[in-house]
Amino acid sequence: MNDNTVQNLNMACAAGVGLGTYVYSNVRGYSFISKHFWIKADKSPSPQDIFEYRQAVQKAIHSEGFDKFGLKILDCSKPEGMRLLQEYEKKCIDSYNEKLNKAKNGFSKYLIKKFDKAKLQRRINYLYLIKEGRNAFAIQRTINDKKYPTIVINMEKFPSAVFHELGHHKNHRKLGNIADSFLYGVLRNKKYMQRSLWGILLVSLFTNKKRNKNPNKTNPLYPVGKFIKDHCALLAGLVCLPLLAEETMASVNGQILGKKYLPKQQLKSMTKIHINSFLSYAKYLGMFCVSMFLANMARDGYIFAISKAQDLKSKYFDSKKFAH
């Protein structure tokens, strides 16, 4: 193999080492944070707690003017809410099966099974968490071509999350349609965040720490890649910052509303949820920064080790080859 081929193979292997390090550190980080720090459902909320939360959130919706925007609570602890969730789950499954049946060749079916099935499973898992009272979320639900702010939650298992989700709607209710769509698309769309993180990772992994000495092989975009590589951890944090800001403001707004309408006992348990929510998202931000740094460190370490091995080979073996 010529030098260019060897160099490209080394670069690909180094990027693979960095990529593996990033994925592994993320998986371990997710597991650790989910186990020790992630928001947990209330421990058997009493009927009095459930009653107080329901009363308080209805007062907040009416007094704060949310009812003018048509805000609704989809409570899946009730038959109607559970039915709507089941209908949505069936709709997702039917949409996947329809797409699979329309695939024209085996390769298309493979791609659908590889990627669309994973998305479907994530949605089903998410719906399961909501039904079990281990999560809740705020959405813009479309009914007859009109969007209504909606909170999807199990009020009998996770009532303390309701004001956080109400805070999400308070974040956006005074904005116009364009601004609202932009903020929901950027601040709460994790696809934007994930694609940006992968972009930063790939650019940094395929960029050398030092510019190529051969002027004919110098990439004119190298300064951009070098900047991304040198600041990859910081850039990863900046990409995650909008999501953290959105979640923090939702908790702050929810806390303000809770102080107005909740009794002290329920307010105390809700405050713990809000603090834990902020710490969870902050730890995820830190996890992505650390993972990005470790990935680049592993990649550069591999390149350094290969470079040293080649120097030793040239010094002690190639110069003595066929010597008599």
C-alpha positions in Angstrom: 0.0 0.0 0.0 1.2 3.5 -0.8 1.6 6.2 1.9 -1.8 7.9 1.1 -3.7 4.6 1.5 -2.0 3.9 4.8 -2.6 7.5 6.0 -6.3 7.3 5.1 -6.7 3.9 6.8 -5.1 5.3 9.9 -7.4 8.3 9.8 -10.5 6.0 9.4 -9.3 3.7 12.3 -8.7 6.7 14.5 -12.1 8.1 13.8 -13.6 4.7 14.6 -11.8 4.7 17.9 -13.1 8.2 18.7 -16.7 7.2 17.6 -16.6 4.1 19.7 -15.4 6.1 22.7 -18.2 8.7 22.2 -21.0 6.0 21.9 -19.7 4.0 24.9 -19.3 7.0 27.2 -22.8 8.2 26.2 -24.4 4.8 26.9 -22.7 4.6 30.3 -23.6 8.2 31.0 -27.2 7.7 30.1 -27.4 4.6 32.3 -25.8 6.3 35.3 -27.9 9.5 35.1 -31.1 7.6 34.5 -30.5 5.4 37.5 -29.3 8.0 40.0 -30.5 11.4 38.9 -33.4 11.3 36.5 -36.9 12.5 37.4 -38.8 9.8 39.2 -42.5 9.5 39.6 -44.1 10.3 42.9 -44.0 7.6 45.5 -47.7 6.5 45.8 -49.3 10.0 45.9 -52.2 10.1 48.2 -55.8 10.7 47.1 -55.5 14.1 48.8 -52.3 15.0 46.8 -54.0 14.0 43.5 -57.1 16.1 44.4 -55.0 19.2 45.4 -53.0 19.0 42.2 -56.1 18.6 40.0 -57.8 21.5 41.8 -54.7 23.7 41.6 -54.0 23.2 37.9 -57.6 23.9 36.9 -57.4 27.1 38.9 -54.1 28.0 37.2 -55.5 27.3 33.7 -58.5 29.5 34.3 -56.9 32.3 36.3 -53.8 32.6 34.1 -55.8 32.6 30.8 -54.7 29.3 29.5 -58.3 28.3 28.8 -58.4 31.1 26.2 -55.8 29.2 24.2 -57.8 26.0 24.5 -55.3 24.3 26.8 -56.4 20.7 27.7 -55.0 18.1 30.0 -55.0 14.6 28.5 -55.1 12.5 31.7 -54.3 8.9 30.8 -55.3 7.8 34.3 -58.9 8.3 33.0 -60.5 6.0 30.3 -60.7 8.9 27.8 -57.1 9.8 28.0 -56.0 6.1 27.9 -58.1 5.6 24.8 -56.6 8.5 23.0 -53.1 7.3 23.8 -53.9 3.8 22.6 -55.4 5.3 19.4 -52.2 7.3 18.8 -50.0 4.2 19.4 -52.1 2.2 16.9 -51.9 5.0 14.4 -48.1 5.0 14.7 -48.0 1.2 14.2 -50.4 1.4 11.2 -48.3 4.1 9.6 -45.1 2.0 10.0 -46.8 -1.1 8.5 -48.2 1.0 5.6 -44.8 2.4 4.8 -43.2 -1.0 5.0 -45.9 -2.5 2.6 -45.3 0.3 0.1 -41.6 -0.3 -0.1 -40.7 -1.3 -3.7 -37.6 -3.4 -3.0 -35.7 -5.3 -0.4 -33.2 -2.5 0.3 -36.0 0.0 1.0 -37.6 -2.5 3.4 -34.3 -3.0 5.1 -33.9 0.8 5.7 -37.4 1.0 7.0 -36.9 -1.9 9.4 -33.5 -0.5 10.4 -34.5 3.1 11.1 -38.3 3.6 11.2 -38.8 0.6 13.4 -36.4 2.0 16.0 -38.3 5.4 15.9 -41.6 3.5 16.4 -40.1 1.6 19.3 -38.9 4.8 20.9 -42.4 6.3 20.6 -44.1 3.2 22.1 -41.6 3.2 25.0 -42.3 6.9 25.6 -46.0 6.3 25.6 -45.5 3.4 28.0 -43.6 5.7 30.4 -46.4 8.2 30.4 -49.0 5.5 31.0 -46.9 4.2 34.0 -46.6 7.7 35.4 -42.9 7.9 34.8 -42.9 10.8 32.4 -45.2 13.6 31.0 -45.0 16.0 28.1 -46.4 19.2 26.6 -47.5 19.1 23.0 -49.4 21.1 20.4 -52.3 18.7 19.6 -54.1 19.1 16.2 -57.9 18.8 16.2 -59.8 19.7 13.0 -56.7 21.4 11.6 -56.4 23.6 14.6 -53.6 23.3 17.2 -54.4 23.2 20.9 -51.8 23.2 23.7 -52.1 19.9 25.6 -50.5 18.3 28.6 -50.2 14.5 28.4 -49.8 13.0 31.9 -51.0 10.4 34.4 -52.4 12.5 37.2 -52.9 9.6 39.6 -49.2 8.5 39.4 -47.2 11.6 38.5 -49.3 14.7 39.4 -46.3 16.8 40.6 -45.0 17.1 37.0 -48.1 18.9 35.8 -46.9 22.4 36.6 -43.6 21.8 34.8 -45.5 20.9 31.6 -47.8 23.9 32.2 -44.6 26.0 32.3 -43.7 24.8 28.8 -46.9 26.2 27.5 -46.4 29.5 29.4 -43.0 29.8 27.7 -44.6 30.1 24.3 -48.2 31.2 24.7 -47.5 35.0 24.0 -45.5 34.3 20.9 -46.8 34.4 17.3 -47.2 31.3 15.2 -43.8 31.7 13.4 -41.8 32.4 16.6 -43.7 29.6 18.4 -43.0 27.1 15.6 -39.3 28.1 15.5 -38.9 27.7 19.3 -40.6 24.4 19.4 -38.5 23.3 16.4 -35.2 24.4 17.9 -35.5 24.4 21.6 -37.5 21.2 22.0 -36.6 19.2 18.9 -33.9 16.7 19.9 -33.2 15.8 16.3 -31.7 19.2 15.8 -29.5 18.8 18.9 -28.5 15.2 18.0 -27.6 16.1 14.3 -25.6 19.1 15.4 -23.7 16.9 18.0 -22.9 14.3 15.3 -21.8 17.0 12.9 -19.4 18.4 15.5 -18.1 14.9 16.4 -17.4 13.8 12.8 -15.7 17.1 11.8 -13.5 16.9 14.9 -12.6 13.3 14.4 -11.6 13.8 10.8 -9.5 16.9 11.5 -5.8 16.6 12.4 -4.3 18.6 15.2 -1.6 19.9 12.9 -2.0 21.2 9.3 -0.6 19.0 6.6 2.9 20.2 5.7 2.4 19.5 2.0 0.7 22.6 0.5 -0.8 20.6 -2.3 -2.8 18.5 0.3 -3.9 21.3 2.5 -7.7 21.6 2.9 -8.9 25.2 2.6 -11.5 24.5 5.2 -8.9 23.2 7.7 -9.1 26.4 9.9 -12.9 25.8 10.4 -12.3 22.1 11.2 -9.4 23.0 13.5 -11.6 25.5 15.4 -14.4 22.9 15.8 -11.9 20.3 17.0 -10.2 22.7 19.5 -13.6 23.7 20.9 -15.6 20.5 20.4 -16.6 20.1 24.1 -17.7 23.8 24.3 -19.6 23.6 21.1 -21.4 20.4 22.3 -22.4 22.3 25.4 -23.7 25.3 23.4 -25.8 23.0 21.2 -27.4 21.5 24.3 -27.9 24.8 26.0 -31.2 25.8 24.3 -32.8 22.6 25.5 -31.5 23.2 29.0 -32.8 26.8 28.9 -36.3 25.7 27.7 -36.5 23.0 30.5 -35.2 25.4 33.1 -37.7 28.1 32.2 -40.5 25.6 32.2 -39.6 24.6 35.8 -39.3 28.3 36.8 -42.7 29.1 35.3 -44.2 26.0 36.8 -42.7 26.9 40.2 -44.2 30.4 40.1 -47.6 29.0 39.2 -47.3 26.3 41.9 -46.6 28.9 44.6 -49.8 30.7 43.6 -52.2 27.7 43.6 -50.7 24.8 45.5 -50.8 24.1 49.2 -47.4 24.0 51.0 -47.2 20.2 51.3 -47.7 19.6 47.6 -45.5 22.6 46.7 -42.6 21.0 48.6 -42.8 17.7 46.6 -43.1 19.7 43.3 -40.0 21.8 44.1 -38.0 18.6 44.4 -39.2 17.5 41.0 -38.1 20.8 39.5 -34.7 20.8 41.1 -34.1 17.2 40.0 -35.3 18.1 36.5 -32.8 20.9 36.2 -29.9 18.7 37.6 -30.8 15.9 35.2 -30.7 18.1 32.1 -27.5 19.8 33.3 -25.8 16.5 33.8 -26.8 15.4 30.3 -25.2 18.6 28.9 -22.1 17.8 30.9 -22.2 14.2 29.7 -22.2 15.3 26.0 -19.3 17.7 26.6 -17.2 15.0 28.4 -18.1 12.4 25.7 -17.0 14.7 22.9 -13.7 15.5 24.7 -13.0 11.8 25.4 -13.7 10.8 21.8 -11.2 13.4 20.5 -8.7 12.4 23.1 -9.0 8.7 22.2 -8.7 9.6 18.5 -5.6 11.8 18.9 -4.1 9.2 21.2 -4.5 6.5 18.5 -2.9 8.8 15.9 0.0 9.6 18.3 0.6 5.9 19.0 0.6 5.0 15.3 2.9 7.9 14.5 5.4 6.8 17.2 5.2 3.2 16.0 6.0 4.3 12.4 8.9 6.3 13.7 10.3 3.4 15.6 9.8 1.1 12.6 11.7 3.5 10.3 14.5 4.0 12.9 15.1 0.4 13.9 13.8 -1.8 11.1 13.7 -0.1 7.7 17.2 1.3 7.9 18.7 -2.1 8.7 16.7 -4.0 6.1 19.0 -6.2 3.9 22.1 -4.7 5.6 25.2 -6.9 5.7 
